[in-house]
């Protein structure tokens, strides 16, 4: 299983997780409202979890149901960044 970054990261983007990731699978640009984990590169080490100040990173199987869509968003980001940005913007509007 991979790790997933969920809603608490939106508009926070603390990059402590990026610094500790041994395989550099956590990405995000200045245009993004959050960071994303590439499920194809994540080695499931969990190093990112304890350093996240907003507790936004979950093992896929432990992700709260209310944030289930973020599993898809993390994977989608590495295929279509524009669509992912649009979906996150929509989710934020919905509250």
C-alpha positions in Angstrom: 0.0 0.0 0.0 1.0 3.5 -0.6 0.7 6.7 1.4 -1.8 9.4 0.5 -1.8 13.2 1.3 -5.3 14.4 2.1 -7.3 17.6 2.7 -5.4 19.0 5.7 -2.5 19.8 3.4 -4.6 22.1 1.2 -3.2 25.6 1.4 -0.5 24.5 4.0 2.0 22.6 1.9 4.6 22.3 4.6 7.5 20.5 2.9 9.0 18.6 5.8 7.7 15.5 4.2 9.6 16.2 1.0 12.8 16.6 3.0 12.5 13.1 4.6 11.3 11.1 1.7 14.1 8.7 0.7 12.8 8.2 -2.9 11.6 11.8 -3.7 8.0 10.7 -4.4 6.3 13.8 -2.9 5.7 16.6 -5.4 4.0 19.9 -5.7 4.7 23.2 -7.4 3.9 26.8 -6.5 0.7 26.4 -8.7 -0.5 23.6 -6.5 -2.6 24.0 -3.3 -1.2 20.9 -1.8 1.5 18.2 -2.1 1.0 14.8 -3.7 2.5 11.3 -3.3 3.3 9.3 -6.4 1.8 5.9 -5.7 4.1 4.3 -8.3 7.3 5.6 -6.6 6.2 5.4 -2.9 8.1 2.6 -1.1 5.7 2.6 1.9 8.3 3.6 4.4 6.2 6.0 6.4 9.0 8.5 7.0 6.7 11.3 5.9 3.9 10.6 8.4 5.5 11.8 11.7 6.9 15.0 10.2 3.6 16.3 8.8 2.6 19.2 11.1 -1.1 19.0 10.0 -1.4 15.1 10.0 -2.4 15.1 6.4 -0.6 11.9 5.4 -2.2 8.5 5.8 -1.4 4.9 4.8 -4.0 4.2 2.0 -5.9 1.7 4.1 -6.1 4.1 7.0 -7.3 7.1 5.1 -10.5 8.5 6.7 -13.5 7.8 4.4 -14.3 11.5 4.2 -11.0 12.0 2.3 -11.2 8.8 0.1 -11.1 10.9 -3.1 -7.6 12.0 -2.2 -6.2 8.6 -3.1 -7.4 9.2 -6.7 -6.2 12.8 -6.7 -2.6 11.8 -5.6 -2.4 9.3 -8.4 -4.1 11.6 -11.0 -1.6 14.4 -10.2 1.2 12.5 -11.9 -0.9 12.0 -15.0 -2.8 15.3 -15.4 -1.8 18.1 -13.1 -4.3 20.6 -14.5 -7.2 18.3 -13.9 -6.0 17.6 -10.4 -5.6 21.3 -9.6 -9.1 22.0 -10.9 -10.6 19.2 -8.8 -8.9 20.4 -5.6 -10.1 23.9 -6.3 -13.7 22.5 -6.7 -13.4 20.6 -3.4 -12.2 23.7 -1.5 -15.2 25.7 -2.8 -17.5 22.9 -1.6 -16.0 23.2 1.8 
